[in-house]
Amino acid sequence: MKVTPDTPGRDDPGPGRRIGLDVGTVRIGVAASDRDARLAMPVETVPRETGMKGPDRGDIDRLIDIITEYDAAEVVVGLPRDLQGNGSASVKQAKEIAFRIRRRLTAAGREIPVRLGDERLTTVVATQALRASGVTERDGRKVIDQAAAVEILQTWLDGRAAALNTLPETPHTDEKGNFPR
């Protein structure tokens, strides 16, 4: 079944920090952007407690606390898909967490958009980046979810910047291919 993520920049809430989430069955990686919504940074890994049924648990409470603490303008939950755009079994879990966060924010009178962002290959990229920086596989398990959340959020931020045409201009070269001085 094809699953379509939300589009960065569409119905954009304006300036402010963004929170990115990588939802797993055991942990939820959390990332946050700077106030200009240009750069994603790791925040923490939240142990997963809430299942598909039943009440919200401490993981949702902690996520709401982080969203509040960072005064987030938007939340981006990674939507797991394969390279053909088909949803994996984890799609339901990501959608469930997004639904619960949206419900809690709305109940608190906070109209913060909760989006589903493309998550394809983010864990692969995050794993490669950790290895390249010398982090062992064992140590990497502690932060891989945060690194994946950073990838999800950075992809969203880059797409948002492109959609809003806020990317910095690239320097032009002269006729010889040299950059101006």
N, C-alpha and C positions, 0 to 999 in steps of 0.2 A: 504494500500500500504506500503510495506517495504521500509524503508529509512535507508541508511547506512552512518554513520558518517565517517570522515577521520580517519586514523590510526596514533596515536602519534608515532613520531620517523621516519616515512616513509618520505623520502625527507626532512629530518631535515635541517633547515638553519644554525645550529650550535649554538654557545653560544649567550646569550643575553636575554633580558627581553621578556616576553610574555604578551599580553593583552587578557583578557577573557571578553566576552560579553554575558549577559543574555537579549535577546530581548523580550520585552513584547509589548502589544498594547498601553500602556500608558507611560512606562519608559524603559530605557535600563540600566541595572546594569553593572558596569565596575570594573574589577579587574586587577591587574598587578602582575607580578612575580618579584622576586629579580633578580639581574644580572646573577646569576648562574642557573636560571630557576628551582628552587627547591621549593619555597614557594610562594603561592598566597596570596595577600592582597587586601582588598577593596580599591577602588579609589573614585568613586562617582556614583551618579545616574543621568543620563541624561534624561530630559523629551523628550518623543518621539514626533517628528513633521513630519517626512517623511512618506508618505503613500506608497501604492503599486504602484501608478502611479504619474506622475508629477516630478518636480525637487527635487534635494536634498535640505534639509532645514538645520536649525541650529544644529539639532542633529547629522547629518553626519559631519558637520563642526567641532563640538566639539569632536567627536570621532577621526577624523583625527588629531586634535590638540593634543589629549591625546597620540595617537600612536606616533606622532612626539616627543612630550615632553619626553616620556619614551624611545625613541629610540628603539622601539620594533623590534624584530627579526621575530616575528610571531604573528598573531592575531587568536584567537579561538572563534568562534561564536557558542553558544549553539544550538544544533539541538534537538528540542522537539520531543520526541518519547514516546510511551507507553511501558509497560514492554515486549510486544511481538515484539517490534522494528518497529511498525507501526507509520507513521507520523501523527501528529495532524494538525489541521487547522493552527497552528502557524508556521509550517514548511516553508510555502511560505514567511512569514514575515522575518524569520531568514535568509533564502536564499537571499531575496531581500536586506536586510541590508548588508550581506556579499558581494553580488555582487556590491553594491554601494561603499562600502569601497575599494574593490579590484580595481574597475574602477578609483576611485579618486587617489589611491596610484600609479597605473600604469601611469595615466595621469601626475602625478608629477615626474615620472621617478624613483619611489621607488618600487623595486621588493620585497615586503614583502608578504610572503604567508598568505593567509586568509583561515583558515580551518573551518570545521564544526565538533564540538566536541560533544560527547554524553552528553545529558542533563538529562537523566532519573533520576528521584527522587531528583534532586538537590534542588528544592524549598522545598520539604518535609524535606530534611536533614538540609537545611539552617534555616527553621522555627523551627525545633526541637533544633538546636544549639542556636538560639536566645532565645527561651523559657528557655532553661537550664541555660543560662547566666543571666536570670532575666529580659530580655527585654520584655516589655508589647506588646500585639498585636498591639495596636495603635502606639507605638513608632517603633515597628518592621516594619511597612509598609514603613517607611522612608528609611530603609536600607535592606529590604528583597531582593531586586533586586541585590544589591552589594554582599550580602551573597551568593546568588545563583550563581553570576558570579565567586565568589571565589571558590565555589564547582566545577563548570564547569572547571575552569582553573586548580585547584589542581588535579582533575581527569586526565586532559591532561598531566600535568607535571609528575605525578606519572607513567602514561603509557609511556611517553617519556623516563623517567629515566630507566624503566624496559626494554624498547626496545633497548636503547643504552647501557644497562648494566652498568649504572653509579650509581646504588643504593649503599649506603654504606654497607659494609659487616656486617652481624649480628655476634655478638660474639658467639663463640661455647662454649658449656658446657663440663665439664669433664664427666667421666663415672657415676658420682653420680648426674648429672644434675645441678651442681654448675657452676656459671660463673667464669672465671679466674679472679684473683685479680691483 
